[in-house]
């Protein structure tokens, strides 16, 4: 069992997403450490990209700010190294394939492992398209995280999940991040499908904004992923408060109580 899987398997795992270098390297590091202090079991670190086609406006803005601050795959790996010096939290690198191809897949996998990355999700490539890529990640000791979407058939799920590691990222809905109403209709069916074909824990990312949302996902899967709501909260605050804001956000999301309201700054 990998460190990433070990962190998520017990359940109620909170997995915040942050874009590396957004809005600066130091602010990213402060927000990441704050999220860990607030109870994050693992972190997703997004690699800045010029065309994040799977993401909605909140995360698109974060990529733009990161790029303006000099963010890149090289810088993301450098920040992971710095973060690893201060925290043992498992880290998943979220990236589109182009930056990896520009660096070279072999060099990327080697540098990611040395930086302290635990898992990698290449958002725009599947095991069917590049089976050698997934095998190479696993060979370097990195968990290849696989996405299971709402239209994935039983037969295709069986093929996809054999290549996965760390956890299964389960999506209940189509569309880009942060733009739907938070409905999780279909998530239970997707989680059940994942469990039929994989021993890995599952994590759902479905418009989570409140503790009630998180509990709903946790009732079905071991992990809950939150990105747009956290980034929206951070972009409305002064950067010098990033650590405290992220800490409060994570702690509130994992709380056992809920007032039924969106957290300040989260997207409705």
C-alpha positions, -999 to +999 in steps of 0.1 A: +000+000+000+014+034-010+016+064+013-012+081-007-035+051-005-026+047+032-036+083+039-070+080+021-081+045+029-093+051+065-120+074+052-130+111+058-099+121+039-099+157+029-079+164-003-077+201-012-065+213-046-041+243-050-024+256-082+014+258-078+026+295-078-009+309-073-007+339-068+030+335-059+053+307-048+053+318-011+015+323-010+010+288-025+033+273+001+016+291+030-019+280+017-007+244+013+007+243+049-024+259+062-046+233+046-025+205+061-027+222+095-065+223+091-068+186+085-059+177+049-050+141+045-034+148+011-029+177-013-034+180-050-009+204-066-019+217-100+007+225-126+001+259-142-011+255-178-021+279-206-052+261-215-067+242-186-097+228-206-111+206-178-113+235-154-139+262-148-134+300-143-121+299-107-093+275-114-086+290-148-079+323-130-056+305-107-036+291-136-034+326-152-022+341-119+004+313-115+017+318-150+020+355-145+041+347-114+064+325-133+047+292-126+057+262-147+062+225-143+098+231-132+087+256-106+059+233-094+084+205-088+107+229-069+077+240-047+069+203-040+105+199-028+101+228-005+068+217+007+081+182+013+108+197+036+081+210+059+054+184+057+051+146+051+016+150+036+011+129+004+011+150-027-006+144-060+006+164-090-023+173-113-011+182-148-020+183-185+002+163-207+019+191-228+042+203-200+053+167-193+060+161-230+080+193-231+102+182-202+103+146-214+082+118-197+113+100-183+129+131-169+095+142-155+089+109-136+124+109-122+123+145-111+088+141-096+099+111-075+130+130-063+109+161-055+086+140-032+055+136-054+034+105-044+009+104-073+003+119-107-030+126-126-025+136-162-059+150-169-060+146-207-045+112-212-059+077-204-042+044-199-057+032-232-039+060-251-006+058-233-002+025-214+036+028-213+033+062-195+012+047-167+035+018-164+065+041-162+050+062-134+043+030-114+079+018-121+092+051-106+072+045-075+045+071-084+008+063-081-009+068-115-043+083-104-072+074-128-104+093-134-137+075-136-163+096-153-201+095-154-203+079-188-176+052-183-189+018-192-185-013-171-161-028-196-140+004-199-139+009-161-124-026-158-097-017-183-089+017-168-087+008-132-061-019-137-036+009-144-046+030-113-028+037-081-033+057-049-070+063-052-097+065-079-109+100-087-146+095-091-167+121-110-205+121-108-210+147-135-197+159-168-185+194-173-157+217-161-148+222-124-166+246-101-196+254-124-224+230-114-248+231-086-231+206-064-255+178-072-240+144-065-266+123-084-248+094-099-219+094-075-230+063-056-232+044-089-197+056-099-182+046-066-199+012-068-185+007-102-150+016-090-153-009-061-162-037-085-130-033-104-104-019-080-092-023-044-082+013-043-101+039-021-123+064-040-124+102-038-152+123-051-150+158-065-184+172-069-189+209-061-181+205-023-185+238-005-199+230+030-193+204+057-227+189+047-214+185+012-183+168+024-202+144+047-224+134+018-194+125-003-177+107+026-208+086+031-200+071-003-163+074-008-132+076+014-120+109+001-134+143-009-117+166-033-122+204-030-106+229-053-127+258-067-143+267-033-109+269-016-093+289-044-123+313-046-119+319-008-082+326-011-085+349-041-108+372-022-084+376+007-050+393+012-022+369+003-005+374+036-034+356+053-032+325+030-021+301+057-048+311+082-075+312+055-066+277+042-063+263+077-098+277+087-113+265+054-100+229+058-109+227+095-144+240+088-150+216+059-140+187+081-161+198+110-189+176+124-213+205+125-229+225+096-249+256+095-261+248+060-244+278+045-216+281+019-183+291+034-174+327+028-161+333-007-171+299-021-188+296-054-225+289-053 
